[in-house]
Amino acid sequence: MVRKEISYILPFLITLLLFSSCGRNKYKVEGTSSITSLDGKMLFLKVFQNDGQWITVDSAEVIHVFFHMEGPVDSVRMVTLYMDDEGIMPVVLESGKIKVTLSNEQLMAKGTPLNDALYEFIEKRNSLELQLDEVDRKEARMVLDGANLEDIHEQLNKESEDLLKEMNDYVKGFIAENYENVLGPSVFMMLCSTLPYPMMTPQIEDIMRTAPTSFKENFFVKDFLSKAKENMQLIEEQKRLSAAGSAN
């Protein structure tokens, strides 16, 4: 009798385990948009491939301010939310419910660990950038108030330098904390995208100094470093040739 009961119970337990496993390894994007022009539009989650192509992972129509996407998660990936050919915002595609908010004031993905970390980082960095902008506006106000120009420049240069150092240290620290997951390489590439062309800056050299091999071997990081080093060699060669020409 006991054996018979076990024979009934085992298939049930296996089925339950399979369903719970599937549930744990699914993403659910629950989105809301207060941008009226998006209603009726199709949104896409796209991932950037090693071959330079954007591949669509999922899509959904915005219906009465809401949109929904879900699917299995084989591995954690950084994707971009697109409308047509326009990238809107980054999203970490990971297991769990991801709440996406689209408005004119805010773009945010929350609800899962890596998305929470990413958008906390973006919010903090944006705050520091606003403080830097405020320093520029402060200069104009101080001039209008009749302050001495030399004193103004000395004070504001110090404020700007302190804010830039705080921001650079924050970015470096965040990348270092996330060397081993998708956030580290992704934020590193966001940082690199602000440069006019791939180059080795003191900040990038500082980041790479403590980076583990797994981070350096990331396809996009490795490709950037290779191009940056080539560019730096070309610049050094041009300087050498220019110096030699001046000497002659």
PyRosetta script that sets phi, psi and omega in degrees:
from pyrosetta import init, pose_from_sequence

init()
pose = pose_from_sequence("MVRKEISYILPFLITLLLFSSCGRNKYKVEGTSSITSLDGKMLFLKVFQNDGQWITVDSAEVIHVFFHMEGPVDSVRMVTLYMDDEGIMPVVLESGKIKVTLSNEQLMAKGTPLNDALYEFIEKRNSLELQLDEVDRKEARMVLDGANLEDIHEQLNKESEDLLKEMNDYVKGFIAENYENVLGPSVFMMLCSTLPYPMMTPQIEDIMRTAPTSFKENFFVKDFLSKAKENMQLIEEQKRLSAAGSAN")
pose.set_psi(1, -43.5)
pose.set_omega(1, -180.0)
pose.set_phi(2, -64.0)
pose.set_psi(2, -42.7)
pose.set_omega(2, 179.9)
pose.set_phi(3, -61.9)
pose.set_psi(3, -39.2)
pose.set_omega(3, -179.4)
pose.set_phi(4, -64.3)
pose.set_psi(4, -42.1)
pose.set_omega(4, 179.6)
pose.set_phi(5, -63.5)
pose.set_psi(5, -41.3)
pose.set_omega(5, 179.3)
pose.set_phi(6, -62.2)
pose.set_psi(6, -39.5)
pose.set_omega(6, -178.9)
pose.set_phi(7, -63.9)
pose.set_psi(7, -29.8)
pose.set_omega(7, 176.2)
pose.set_phi(8, -78.4)
pose.set_psi(8, -37.4)
pose.set_omega(8, -175.0)
pose.set_phi(9, -71.7)
pose.set_psi(9, -40.1)
pose.set_omega(9, -174.4)
pose.set_phi(10, -58.2)
pose.set_psi(10, -49.5)
pose.set_omega(10, 177.8)
pose.set_phi(11, -58.6)
pose.set_psi(11, -37.6)
pose.set_omega(11, 179.5)
pose.set_phi(12, -63.1)
pose.set_psi(12, -43.9)
pose.set_omega(12, -179.8)
pose.set_phi(13, -64.8)
pose.set_psi(13, -41.2)
pose.set_omega(13, 179.3)
pose.set_phi(14, -62.6)
pose.set_psi(14, -44.1)
pose.set_omega(14, 178.2)
pose.set_phi(15, -61.5)
pose.set_psi(15, -42.6)
pose.set_omega(15, 179.8)
pose.set_phi(16, -62.2)
pose.set_psi(16, -42.8)
pose.set_omega(16, 178.9)
pose.set_phi(17, -63.5)
pose.set_psi(17, -40.1)
pose.set_omega(17, 179.4)
pose.set_phi(18, -64.0)
pose.set_psi(18, -43.5)
pose.set_omega(18, -179.9)
pose.set_phi(19, -66.6)
pose.set_psi(19, -41.8)
pose.set_omega(19, -179.1)
pose.set_phi(20, -68.2)
pose.set_psi(20, -34.0)
pose.set_omega(20, 177.4)
pose.set_phi(21, -65.4)
pose.set_psi(21, -43.5)
pose.set_omega(21, 178.8)
pose.set_phi(22, -62.6)
pose.set_psi(22, -39.4)
pose.set_omega(22, -179.2)
pose.set_phi(23, -63.5)
pose.set_psi(23, -38.5)
pose.set_omega(23, -178.2)
pose.set_phi(24, -70.6)
pose.set_psi(24, -28.0)
pose.set_omega(24, -173.9)
pose.set_phi(25, -106.3)
pose.set_psi(25, 38.9)
pose.set_omega(25, 177.2)
pose.set_phi(26, -124.5)
pose.set_psi(26, 146.7)
pose.set_omega(26, 171.8)
pose.set_phi(27, -103.7)
pose.set_psi(27, 146.7)
pose.set_omega(27, 173.2)
pose.set_phi(28, -131.9)
pose.set_psi(28, 118.3)
pose.set_omega(28, 175.9)
pose.set_phi(29, -99.8)
pose.set_psi(29, 115.2)
pose.set_omega(29, 176.2)
pose.set_phi(30, -109.0)
pose.set_psi(30, 107.8)
pose.set_omega(30, -173.6)
pose.set_phi(31, -113.2)
pose.set_psi(31, 146.9)
pose.set_omega(31, 172.6)
pose.set_phi(32, -131.2)
pose.set_psi(32, 145.2)
pose.set_omega(32, -179.9)
pose.set_phi(33, -135.8)
pose.set_psi(33, 127.6)
pose.set_omega(33, 175.0)
pose.set_phi(34, -97.9)
pose.set_psi(34, 7.2)
pose.set_omega(34, 177.6)
pose.set_phi(35, -88.1)
pose.set_psi(35, 105.2)
pose.set_omega(35, -171.5)
pose.set_phi(36, -60.6)
pose.set_psi(36, -30.3)
pose.set_omega(36, -178.5)
pose.set_phi(37, -67.6)
pose.set_psi(37, -14.9)
pose.set_omega(37, 179.4)
pose.set_phi(38, -83.0)
pose.set_psi(38, -16.1)
pose.set_omega(38, -177.2)
pose.set_phi(39, -61.7)
pose.set_psi(39, 127.1)
pose.set_omega(39, -177.9)
pose.set_phi(40, 87.9)
pose.set_psi(40, -6.5)
pose.set_omega(40, 180.0)
pose.set_phi(41, -85.4)
pose.set_psi(41, 155.7)
pose.set_omega(41, 174.8)
pose.set_phi(42, -93.7)
pose.set_psi(42, 134.1)
pose.set_omega(42, 174.5)
pose.set_phi(43, -111.3)
pose.set_psi(43, 147.6)
pose.set_omega(43, -176.5)
pose.set_phi(44, -130.6)
pose.set_psi(44, 141.9)
pose.set_omega(44, 167.7)
pose.set_phi(45, -98.6)
pose.set_psi(45, 120.9)
pose.set_omega(45, -177.3)
pose.set_phi(46, -124.5)
pose.set_psi(46, 145.7)
pose.set_omega(46, 177.2)
pose.set_phi(47, -116.6)
pose.set_psi(47, 140.7)
pose.set_omega(47, -179.6)
pose.set_phi(48, -87.8)
pose.set_psi(48, 121.6)
pose.set_omega(48, -176.4)
pose.set_phi(49, -88.8)
pose.set_psi(49, 164.4)
pose.set_omega(49, 178.3)
pose.set_phi(50, -60.7)
pose.set_psi(50, -25.4)
pose.set_omega(50, -179.0)
pose.set_phi(51, -86.0)
pose.set_psi(51, 6.1)
pose.set_omega(51, 177.3)
pose.set_phi(52, 86.2)
pose.set_psi(52, 8.2)
pose.set_omega(52, -179.6)
pose.set_phi(53, -101.2)
pose.set_psi(53, 146.4)
pose.set_omega(53, 173.9)
pose.set_phi(54, -93.9)
pose.set_psi(54, 124.5)
pose.set_omega(54, -179.6)
pose.set_phi(55, -111.7)
pose.set_psi(55, 131.7)
pose.set_omega(55, 179.0)
pose.set_phi(56, -75.5)
pose.set_psi(56, 127.2)
pose.set_omega(56, 178.7)
pose.set_phi(57, -95.0)
pose.set_psi(57, -39.6)
pose.set_omega(57, -177.8)
pose.set_phi(58, -158.8)
pose.set_psi(58, 165.9)
pose.set_omega(58, 179.5)
pose.set_phi(59, -153.3)
pose.set_psi(59, 160.2)
pose.set_omega(59, 178.5)
pose.set_phi(60, -160.5)
pose.set_psi(60, 152.0)
pose.set_omega(60, 175.9)
pose.set_phi(61, -94.6)
pose.set_psi(61, 139.6)
pose.set_omega(61, 175.1)
pose.set_phi(62, -80.8)
pose.set_psi(62, 116.0)
pose.set_omega(62, -178.4)
pose.set_phi(63, -122.7)
pose.set_psi(63, 115.0)
pose.set_omega(63, -179.3)
pose.set_phi(64, 50.9)
pose.set_psi(64, 52.6)
pose.set_omega(64, 175.7)
pose.set_phi(65, 72.9)
pose.set_psi(65, -4.5)
pose.set_omega(65, -178.1)
pose.set_phi(66, -111.4)
pose.set_psi(66, 150.0)
pose.set_omega(66, 169.7)
pose.set_phi(67, -147.1)
pose.set_psi(67, 154.7)
pose.set_omega(67, -173.0)
pose.set_phi(68, -144.1)
pose.set_psi(68, 135.7)
pose.set_omega(68, 173.5)
pose.set_phi(69, -139.6)
pose.set_psi(69, 147.4)
pose.set_omega(69, 174.0)
pose.set_phi(70, -157.1)
pose.set_psi(70, 155.9)
pose.set_omega(70, -179.7)
pose.set_phi(71, 179.6)
pose.set_psi(71, 176.6)
pose.set_omega(71, -179.0)
pose.set_phi(72, -73.6)
pose.set_psi(72, 152.4)
pose.set_omega(72, 176.6)
pose.set_phi(73, -115.4)
pose.set_psi(73, 105.5)
pose.set_omega(73, 176.2)
pose.set_phi(74, -81.9)
pose.set_psi(74, -35.7)
pose.set_omega(74, 177.1)
pose.set_phi(75, -154.5)
pose.set_psi(75, 154.5)
pose.set_omega(75, 179.2)
pose.set_phi(76, -72.0)
pose.set_psi(76, 130.3)
pose.set_omega(76, -177.7)
pose.set_phi(77, -134.4)
pose.set_psi(77, 148.3)
pose.set_omega(77, 170.5)
pose.set_phi(78, -90.6)
pose.set_psi(78, 123.5)
pose.set_omega(78, 179.2)
pose.set_phi(79, -124.2)
pose.set_psi(79, 172.9)
pose.set_omega(79, 177.9)
pose.set_phi(80, -125.3)
pose.set_psi(80, 134.5)
pose.set_omega(80, 175.5)
pose.set_phi(81, -81.9)
pose.set_psi(81, 124.0)
pose.set_omega(81, -176.1)
pose.set_phi(82, -117.5)
pose.set_psi(82, 148.7)
pose.set_omega(82, 162.2)
pose.set_phi(83, -120.5)
pose.set_psi(83, 116.9)
pose.set_omega(83, -172.4)
pose.set_phi(84, 56.5)
pose.set_psi(84, -122.2)
pose.set_omega(84, -179.3)
pose.set_phi(85, -102.8)
pose.set_psi(85, 14.7)
pose.set_omega(85, -177.2)
pose.set_phi(86, -106.1)
pose.set_psi(86, 119.7)
pose.set_omega(86, 175.8)
pose.set_phi(87, -73.5)
pose.set_psi(87, 130.8)
pose.set_omega(87, -177.0)
pose.set_phi(88, -100.4)
pose.set_psi(88, -49.9)
pose.set_omega(88, -174.5)
pose.set_phi(89, -164.4)
pose.set_psi(89, 154.1)
pose.set_omega(89, 175.6)
pose.set_phi(90, -81.3)
pose.set_psi(90, 148.6)
pose.set_omega(90, 176.5)
pose.set_phi(91, -141.1)
pose.set_psi(91, 136.1)
pose.set_omega(91, 173.3)
pose.set_phi(92, -88.3)
pose.set_psi(92, 118.7)
pose.set_omega(92, -180.0)
pose.set_phi(93, -87.1)
pose.set_psi(93, 98.7)
pose.set_omega(93, -178.7)
pose.set_phi(94, -137.2)
pose.set_psi(94, 167.1)
pose.set_omega(94, -177.3)
pose.set_phi(95, -62.8)
pose.set_psi(95, 134.9)
pose.set_omega(95, 178.1)
pose.set_phi(96, 126.4)
pose.set_psi(96, -178.3)
pose.set_omega(96, 179.9)
pose.set_phi(97, -94.5)
pose.set_psi(97, 118.8)
pose.set_omega(97, -178.6)
pose.set_phi(98, -104.7)
pose.set_psi(98, 118.0)
pose.set_omega(98, -180.0)
pose.set_phi(99, -96.3)
pose.set_psi(99, 114.8)
pose.set_omega(99, -178.1)
pose.set_phi(100, -105.8)
pose.set_psi(100, 130.3)
pose.set_omega(100, 178.7)
pose.set_phi(101, -118.1)
pose.set_psi(101, 124.6)
pose.set_omega(101, 177.5)
pose.set_phi(102, -118.8)
pose.set_psi(102, 119.4)
pose.set_omega(102, 175.3)
pose.set_phi(103, -150.3)
pose.set_psi(103, 170.2)
pose.set_omega(103, 178.5)
pose.set_phi(104, -67.1)
pose.set_psi(104, -24.0)
pose.set_omega(104, -178.9)
pose.set_phi(105, -95.6)
pose.set_psi(105, -21.9)
pose.set_omega(105, -170.1)
pose.set_phi(106, -150.7)
pose.set_psi(106, 137.1)
pose.set_omega(106, 169.3)
pose.set_phi(107, -123.8)
pose.set_psi(107, 121.6)
pose.set_omega(107, -173.8)
pose.set_phi(108, -152.6)
pose.set_psi(108, 143.9)
pose.set_omega(108, 172.3)
pose.set_phi(109, -125.0)
pose.set_psi(109, 122.8)
pose.set_omega(109, -176.6)
pose.set_phi(110, -136.8)
pose.set_psi(110, 167.1)
pose.set_omega(110, 172.4)
pose.set_phi(111, 114.4)
pose.set_psi(111, -18.6)
pose.set_omega(111, 176.3)
pose.set_phi(112, -124.8)
pose.set_psi(112, 156.2)
pose.set_omega(112, -171.0)
pose.set_phi(113, -54.9)
pose.set_psi(113, -48.9)
pose.set_omega(113, -175.4)
pose.set_phi(114, -74.3)
pose.set_psi(114, -34.8)
pose.set_omega(114, 175.6)
pose.set_phi(115, -66.5)
pose.set_psi(115, -40.3)
pose.set_omega(115, 176.5)
pose.set_phi(116, -59.3)
pose.set_psi(116, -45.4)
pose.set_omega(116, -179.2)
pose.set_phi(117, -64.9)
pose.set_psi(117, -42.3)
pose.set_omega(117, -178.0)
pose.set_phi(118, -62.8)
pose.set_psi(118, -47.1)
pose.set_omega(118, -175.0)
pose.set_phi(119, -79.5)
pose.set_psi(119, -20.7)
pose.set_omega(119, 169.4)
pose.set_phi(120, -67.7)
pose.set_psi(120, -41.0)
pose.set_omega(120, 177.1)
pose.set_phi(121, -62.9)
pose.set_psi(121, -48.4)
pose.set_omega(121, -178.5)
pose.set_phi(122, -60.7)
pose.set_psi(122, -41.9)
pose.set_omega(122, -179.5)
pose.set_phi(123, -63.6)
pose.set_psi(123, -43.7)
pose.set_omega(123, -180.0)
pose.set_phi(124, -65.7)
pose.set_psi(124, -44.4)
pose.set_omega(124, -179.3)
pose.set_phi(125, -64.9)
pose.set_psi(125, -41.1)
pose.set_omega(125, 177.5)
pose.set_phi(126, -61.7)
pose.set_psi(126, -37.8)
pose.set_omega(126, 178.6)
pose.set_phi(127, -63.1)
pose.set_psi(127, -41.7)
pose.set_omega(127, 178.7)
pose.set_phi(128, -66.9)
pose.set_psi(128, -37.6)
pose.set_omega(128, 177.4)
pose.set_phi(129, -65.1)
pose.set_psi(129, -38.0)
pose.set_omega(129, 176.8)
pose.set_phi(130, -64.7)
pose.set_psi(130, -37.1)
pose.set_omega(130, 177.2)
pose.set_phi(131, -64.9)
pose.set_psi(131, -36.9)
pose.set_omega(131, 176.4)
pose.set_phi(132, -65.9)
pose.set_psi(132, -40.5)
pose.set_omega(132, 177.1)
pose.set_phi(133, -63.1)
pose.set_psi(133, -36.9)
pose.set_omega(133, -179.3)
pose.set_phi(134, -65.2)
pose.set_psi(134, -32.0)
pose.set_omega(134, 177.0)
pose.set_phi(135, -61.7)
pose.set_psi(135, -41.2)
pose.set_omega(135, 178.0)
pose.set_phi(136, -62.9)
pose.set_psi(136, -42.4)
pose.set_omega(136, 179.6)
pose.set_phi(137, -68.3)
pose.set_psi(137, -32.8)
pose.set_omega(137, 179.6)
pose.set_phi(138, -63.6)
pose.set_psi(138, -35.3)
pose.set_omega(138, 179.6)
pose.set_phi(139, -60.0)
pose.set_psi(139, -45.3)
pose.set_omega(139, -179.8)
pose.set_phi(140, -62.1)
pose.set_psi(140, -40.5)
pose.set_omega(140, -179.7)
pose.set_phi(141, -66.6)
pose.set_psi(141, -40.2)
pose.set_omega(141, -178.4)
pose.set_phi(142, -67.8)
pose.set_psi(142, -35.2)
pose.set_omega(142, 176.8)
pose.set_phi(143, -64.9)
pose.set_psi(143, -43.9)
pose.set_omega(143, 179.2)
pose.set_phi(144, -64.5)
pose.set_psi(144, -30.0)
pose.set_omega(144, 179.2)
pose.set_phi(145, -79.4)
pose.set_psi(145, -3.4)
pose.set_omega(145, 175.5)
pose.set_phi(146, 86.8)
pose.set_psi(146, 16.3)
pose.set_omega(146, 178.9)
pose.set_phi(147, -69.3)
pose.set_psi(147, 155.6)
pose.set_omega(147, 179.7)
pose.set_phi(148, -67.2)
pose.set_psi(148, 130.8)
pose.set_omega(148, -175.9)
pose.set_phi(149, -60.4)
pose.set_psi(149, -39.6)
pose.set_omega(149, -179.2)
pose.set_phi(150, -64.3)
pose.set_psi(150, -42.0)
pose.set_omega(150, 178.5)
pose.set_phi(151, -66.5)
pose.set_psi(151, -38.9)
pose.set_omega(151, 178.8)
pose.set_phi(152, -59.9)
pose.set_psi(152, -50.2)
pose.set_omega(152, -177.1)
pose.set_phi(153, -63.5)
pose.set_psi(153, -39.8)
pose.set_omega(153, 180.0)
pose.set_phi(154, -63.3)
pose.set_psi(154, -45.6)
pose.set_omega(154, -178.4)
pose.set_phi(155, -67.3)
pose.set_psi(155, -46.4)
pose.set_omega(155, -174.7)
pose.set_phi(156, -74.9)
pose.set_psi(156, -32.2)
pose.set_omega(156, 174.8)
pose.set_phi(157, -62.2)
pose.set_psi(157, -40.0)
pose.set_omega(157, 178.5)
pose.set_phi(158, -65.6)
pose.set_psi(158, -43.0)
pose.set_omega(158, 178.6)
pose.set_phi(159, -62.6)
pose.set_psi(159, -43.5)
pose.set_omega(159, -179.9)
pose.set_phi(160, -64.3)
pose.set_psi(160, -44.0)
pose.set_omega(160, 180.0)
pose.set_phi(161, -62.2)
pose.set_psi(161, -41.5)
pose.set_omega(161, 180.0)
pose.set_phi(162, -65.4)
pose.set_psi(162, -41.8)
pose.set_omega(162, 179.7)
pose.set_phi(163, -67.5)
pose.set_psi(163, -41.1)
pose.set_omega(163, 178.2)
pose.set_phi(164, -63.3)
pose.set_psi(164, -41.2)
pose.set_omega(164, 178.1)
pose.set_phi(165, -64.3)
pose.set_psi(165, -43.3)
pose.set_omega(165, 178.9)
pose.set_phi(166, -61.1)
pose.set_psi(166, -43.0)
pose.set_omega(166, -179.1)
pose.set_phi(167, -67.5)
pose.set_psi(167, -45.1)
pose.set_omega(167, 180.0)
pose.set_phi(168, -62.8)
pose.set_psi(168, -41.4)
pose.set_omega(168, 178.3)
pose.set_phi(169, -65.4)
pose.set_psi(169, -37.9)
pose.set_omega(169, -179.8)
pose.set_phi(170, -66.2)
pose.set_psi(170, -45.3)
pose.set_omega(170, 178.8)
pose.set_phi(171, -62.6)
pose.set_psi(171, -46.7)
pose.set_omega(171, 179.8)
pose.set_phi(172, -60.4)
pose.set_psi(172, -44.9)
pose.set_omega(172, -179.3)
pose.set_phi(173, -63.1)
pose.set_psi(173, -40.3)
pose.set_omega(173, -180.0)
pose.set_phi(174, -65.4)
pose.set_psi(174, -44.2)
pose.set_omega(174, 178.7)
pose.set_phi(175, -62.0)
pose.set_psi(175, -43.5)
pose.set_omega(175, -179.2)
pose.set_phi(176, -62.7)
pose.set_psi(176, -39.6)
pose.set_omega(176, 178.2)
pose.set_phi(177, -65.2)
pose.set_psi(177, -23.1)
pose.set_omega(177, -174.8)
pose.set_phi(178, -119.5)
pose.set_psi(178, 25.3)
pose.set_omega(178, 177.2)
pose.set_phi(179, -51.4)
pose.set_psi(179, -38.8)
pose.set_omega(179, -169.0)
pose.set_phi(180, -93.7)
pose.set_psi(180, 3.4)
pose.set_omega(180, 175.5)
pose.set_phi(181, -128.5)
pose.set_psi(181, -177.2)
pose.set_omega(181, -172.3)
pose.set_phi(182, -67.2)
pose.set_psi(182, -21.6)
pose.set_omega(182, -177.3)
pose.set_phi(183, -68.2)
pose.set_psi(183, -38.9)
pose.set_omega(183, -177.9)
pose.set_phi(184, -58.2)
pose.set_psi(184, -61.2)
pose.set_omega(184, 178.3)
pose.set_phi(185, -60.4)
pose.set_psi(185, -36.6)
pose.set_omega(185, -176.9)
pose.set_phi(186, -67.2)
pose.set_psi(186, -46.3)
pose.set_omega(186, 179.6)
pose.set_phi(187, -69.1)
pose.set_psi(187, -34.6)
pose.set_omega(187, 175.5)
pose.set_phi(188, -59.4)
pose.set_psi(188, -44.1)
pose.set_omega(188, 179.7)
pose.set_phi(189, -70.4)
pose.set_psi(189, -31.4)
pose.set_omega(189, 173.4)
pose.set_phi(190, -62.1)
pose.set_psi(190, -42.4)
pose.set_omega(190, 178.0)
pose.set_phi(191, -62.0)
pose.set_psi(191, -45.5)
pose.set_omega(191, -178.1)
pose.set_phi(192, -66.4)
pose.set_psi(192, -29.2)
pose.set_omega(192, -178.1)
pose.set_phi(193, -68.0)
pose.set_psi(193, -15.2)
pose.set_omega(193, 178.7)
pose.set_phi(194, -82.1)
pose.set_psi(194, -9.3)
pose.set_omega(194, -179.8)
pose.set_phi(195, -82.9)
pose.set_psi(195, 150.7)
pose.set_omega(195, 179.8)
pose.set_phi(196, -65.3)
pose.set_psi(196, -28.9)
pose.set_omega(196, 176.3)
pose.set_phi(197, -161.4)
pose.set_psi(197, 162.7)
pose.set_omega(197, -179.2)
pose.set_phi(198, -59.0)
pose.set_psi(198, 123.3)
pose.set_omega(198, 178.6)
pose.set_phi(199, -152.0)
pose.set_psi(199, 158.7)
pose.set_omega(199, 177.7)
pose.set_phi(200, -92.5)
pose.set_psi(200, 111.4)
pose.set_omega(200, 176.7)
pose.set_phi(201, -101.3)
pose.set_psi(201, 163.5)
pose.set_omega(201, 176.4)
pose.set_phi(202, -55.7)
pose.set_psi(202, -37.3)
pose.set_omega(202, 179.6)
pose.set_phi(203, -65.8)
pose.set_psi(203, -43.2)
pose.set_omega(203, 179.5)
pose.set_phi(204, -66.9)
pose.set_psi(204, -42.1)
pose.set_omega(204, 177.2)
pose.set_phi(205, -60.7)
pose.set_psi(205, -38.3)
pose.set_omega(205, 178.9)
pose.set_phi(206, -65.3)
pose.set_psi(206, -41.1)
pose.set_omega(206, 178.6)
pose.set_phi(207, -64.2)
pose.set_psi(207, -43.2)
pose.set_omega(207, -176.1)
pose.set_phi(208, -72.4)
pose.set_psi(208, -21.9)
pose.set_omega(208, -176.8)
pose.set_phi(209, -61.7)
pose.set_psi(209, -35.7)
pose.set_omega(209, -177.9)
pose.set_phi(210, -107.9)
pose.set_psi(210, 2.2)
pose.set_omega(210, -176.0)
pose.set_phi(211, -70.3)
pose.set_psi(211, 138.7)
pose.set_omega(211, 176.0)
pose.set_phi(212, -74.3)
pose.set_psi(212, 166.6)
pose.set_omega(212, -178.9)
pose.set_phi(213, -59.7)
pose.set_psi(213, -38.4)
pose.set_omega(213, -178.9)
pose.set_phi(214, -59.0)
pose.set_psi(214, -37.1)
pose.set_omega(214, 178.4)
pose.set_phi(215, -70.6)
pose.set_psi(215, -45.4)
pose.set_omega(215, -179.0)
pose.set_phi(216, -65.1)
pose.set_psi(216, -26.9)
pose.set_omega(216, -178.5)
pose.set_phi(217, -88.6)
pose.set_psi(217, -3.5)
pose.set_omega(217, 173.9)
pose.set_phi(218, -56.5)
pose.set_psi(218, 135.5)
pose.set_omega(218, -172.3)
pose.set_phi(219, -54.3)
pose.set_psi(219, -48.0)
pose.set_omega(219, -174.7)
pose.set_phi(220, -73.1)
pose.set_psi(220, -37.3)
pose.set_omega(220, 177.1)
pose.set_phi(221, -65.1)
pose.set_psi(221, -46.2)
pose.set_omega(221, -179.1)
pose.set_phi(222, -62.1)
pose.set_psi(222, -41.4)
pose.set_omega(222, 179.7)
pose.set_phi(223, -65.6)
pose.set_psi(223, -42.5)
pose.set_omega(223, 178.4)
pose.set_phi(224, -62.2)
pose.set_psi(224, -47.3)
pose.set_omega(224, -177.7)
pose.set_phi(225, -61.6)
pose.set_psi(225, -39.1)
pose.set_omega(225, 179.3)
pose.set_phi(226, -62.9)
pose.set_psi(226, -46.4)
pose.set_omega(226, 179.6)
pose.set_phi(227, -67.6)
pose.set_psi(227, -38.8)
pose.set_omega(227, 179.9)
pose.set_phi(228, -62.9)
pose.set_psi(228, -43.4)
pose.set_omega(228, -179.8)
pose.set_phi(229, -67.0)
pose.set_psi(229, -38.3)
pose.set_omega(229, 175.8)
pose.set_phi(230, -61.3)
pose.set_psi(230, -44.8)
pose.set_omega(230, 179.9)
pose.set_phi(231, -63.8)
pose.set_psi(231, -40.3)
pose.set_omega(231, 179.9)
pose.set_phi(232, -66.1)
pose.set_psi(232, -36.5)
pose.set_omega(232, 176.8)
pose.set_phi(233, -65.9)
pose.set_psi(233, -39.8)
pose.set_omega(233, 177.9)
pose.set_phi(234, -64.1)
pose.set_psi(234, -41.4)
pose.set_omega(234, 178.7)
pose.set_phi(235, -63.3)
pose.set_psi(235, -44.1)
pose.set_omega(235, 178.7)
pose.set_phi(236, -63.2)
pose.set_psi(236, -38.7)
pose.set_omega(236, 179.2)
pose.set_phi(237, -66.2)
pose.set_psi(237, -40.9)
pose.set_omega(237, 177.4)
pose.set_phi(238, -63.5)
pose.set_psi(238, -39.8)
pose.set_omega(238, 177.7)
pose.set_phi(239, -63.4)
pose.set_psi(239, -41.6)
pose.set_omega(239, -180.0)
pose.set_phi(240, -64.5)
pose.set_psi(240, -43.4)
pose.set_omega(240, 179.2)
pose.set_phi(241, -66.8)
pose.set_psi(241, -38.2)
pose.set_omega(241, 178.4)
pose.set_phi(242, -65.5)
pose.set_psi(242, -41.3)
pose.set_omega(242, 178.6)
pose.set_phi(243, -64.8)
pose.set_psi(243, -41.1)
pose.set_omega(243, 179.6)
pose.set_phi(244, -65.6)
pose.set_psi(244, -39.2)
pose.set_omega(244, 178.6)
pose.set_phi(245, -65.5)
pose.set_psi(245, -39.0)
pose.set_omega(245, 179.3)
pose.set_phi(246, -66.7)
pose.set_psi(246, -36.5)
pose.set_omega(246, -179.0)
pose.set_phi(247, -68.1)
pose.set_psi(247, -29.8)
pose.set_omega(247, -179.9)
pose.set_phi(248, -83.1)
pose.dump_pdb("model.pdb")
